[in-house]
Amino acid sequence: MSWRRAETHRYAQQRIDPYYEWARATGFAHFFRAGQERRFPVIIELAGISAAHFAAGKWHAPDGWRELISVPRMYLRPPAGLAQFSFCSATVSEAFFGRLAADPLLRRVIRRVELSLPIENYSAEDMATVAPPRTVAGVVTGVIDDGIAFAHERFRADDGTTRVQFFWSQDARPPAGAVAYGREFRKDGVGPRAIDAVMAASTYAGMVDEDRVYRVTRHLDAAERDHKPLAWRTGHGTHVLDLAAGYDARVAPHDRPIIGVQLPVHATADTSGAHFGRYALDGLYYILQRAELLASAPPPVAVNISYGFIAGPHDGSSILEGAIDQMIALRPAQFAVVLPAGNSHLGRCHARVRLATGARATLPWRIQPEDYTPSYLEIWLPHRAGGSPPARARLRIRPAAGAWSPWVNEGESWYWQPAGQVLCEAIYHDSVAPGRNRNMILVAVAPSAALQAGRQVTPAGLWEVEIQNLGERSTIDAWIQRDDSPFGYPRRGRQSYFDDSQYVRYDGAGREVETDNASLVKRRGMLSSISTGSRTVVVGGFHRKDWRAAHYSAGGPVIHPPGRGAPNLDGPDAMAVSDDSVVHAGVLAAGTRSGSVVSMFGTSVAAPQVTRWIANRMASGQPFDRNAVSQFAATGAAPGFRTEANPPPGARPKPPGERSGRGRIEGPARINRRIER
């Protein structure tokens, strides 16, 4: 029989990430590159101890713990207000996971651990050096993204110098200067990491040779084997940063400094988001620390993270959501994080079934051919109410043209190994790192295509996953992880989806259907899995022409009551323009070189427009949190803006709150380069 039960640790108290189990079962074939050291980047949530004390070893640490866990030194010096912050990143050894299962000292302080994707360019140095404060900031705009052209004219002041005060390229090769990995660039100083100095040396006849800037700084390194986002005409991070903080240099304000973080190429290319969290958390911490160097008192900071993912608990309990919510709670008057709602409304990646005791349901899962990346399905059981027993279920799997697996019960892990290599695994822990107080069953499937000789591939086609409810009548949700390829990146992933015959994609006129029917596949509940927290500002997208919701803009409901909390329980806080019209997709903003304008669409370009609005509100001392954004969308009035209080002629009715929050915000069109606020 090709299905075998795996030996698993009982991680109930530790909440180890089940994605680690899958990586281990496959010999880390889809995780590490050949010859790469097996050191695992993780996010850790701590219990009863701050990140600073944990990093300093101020706890009853077991002997040799620093050989197991390496915490970046930047966590030794928390930004203002974050002294009690209880999340940190770390790099751990393979022995760490077994030690955590056996060592009560580790279990006492480590609540849960979530895996991230490893990168190669680690450095022995990190944030140990600190420059003296200098007065620059009014409001800092931070952007965590990919493909950020920091030398672009839209990010310069009227004297030709850059407004980018600090920039961390997380997967650039060492020397890293003052960060844990990658390379940091600064506005001031001398040498190849001083942006102003390199720009001045690259100026000819009054014009900056931006390609030379990127060659000298090695921000665009032709020798690198990986994808080079700045070699393309369109860069996602450049477009987003222009919408959030770009200005014509002639009128650029001097109180809008920028701090940028460019995520590792691998973290961006892996659109599942399953391994994204460590780099986003480090980026947020870095932005807050560096912002303190710009003024004698910590300035307000608005950060945009235009990334969206699909699978996850969708109840605000993921580790990254918990970390961001805690950051904002510790600095409520000075910090905002803006996220997109996601673009997966019509992705067919969410299924919901309601089962009586003993009842069964079958999820038809279509694995596509020529998919060079693993596919993941997360099945989430209902939330545990206080003191009540957890929901119970079991499942079995039938690969395309294959036989059914044995039933997989709680606490078990079964893998499919038809010809030597593990091609599928079902992991059913009784609690998991990605969420709290809920059971999740992870079904991981190996790629259906491979470039490496000797790699076996998974059969493409229709897989079936049958679930049987063993407890009281329950509603069970399942999400398929995002698995497409970002714009400009080599095509590796192909999105799998639920293929149910009752699902209706198009109406009689050929238009896409945006509402649900009796199918188990649901459009509702597709809000990005990192956008269900209670304190982040979340933004959907709509068309400027007729104010119609973009067909891809995802919404709620958020699974566990009370959802995201007031003011909007079940979806984003507002919508902003993500397309000019049905036929003119996207909005216009900067390309990767000065003077260029490109169009990009998605809720990821709607979010930074609200980030810009928040930065302006911070500068004027007005409220800027979720409540302020929602109220402005519903009733606000400001020069150059339209909201639900003053919609344009011909505007469509407001979409349901699950997709639009309290309303829509149309700011100045970015095509008019002289309209800067």
Secondary structure, 3 states (H helix, E strand, C coil): CCEEECCCCCCCCCCECHHHHHHHHCCCCCCCCCCCCCEEEEEEEECCCCHHHHHHCCCCCCCCHHHHEECCHHHHCCCCCCCCCCEEEEEEECHHHHHHHHCHHHHHHEEEEEECCCCCCECCCCCCCCCCCCCCCCCEEEEEECCCCCCCHHHECCCCCECEEEEEECCCCCCCCCCCECEEEECCCCCCCEHHHHHHHCEECCEECHHHHHHHHCCCCCCCCCCCHHHCCCCHHHHHHHHHHCCCHHHCCCCCCEEEEECCHHHHHCCCCCCCHHHHHHHHHHHHHHHHHHCCCCCCEEEEECCCCCCCCCCCCCHHHHHHHHHHHHCCCCEEEEEECCCCCCCCCEEEEEECCCCEEEEEEEECCCCCCCEEEEEECCCCCCCCCCCCEEEEEECCCCCCCCCECCCCEEEECCCCCCCEEEEEECCCCCCCCCCEEEEEECCCCCCCCCCCCCCCEEEEEEEEECCCCEEEEEEECCCCCCCCCCCCCCCCEECCCCCCCECCCCCECCCCCCCCECCCCCCCCCCCCCCCEEEEEEECCCCCECCCCCCCCCCCCCCCCCCCCCCCCEEEEEECCCCCCCEEEECCCCCCEEEECCHHHHHHHHHHHHHHHHHCCCCCCHHHHHHHHHHCCCCCCECCCCCCCCCCCCCCHHHHCCCEEECCCCCCCCCCC
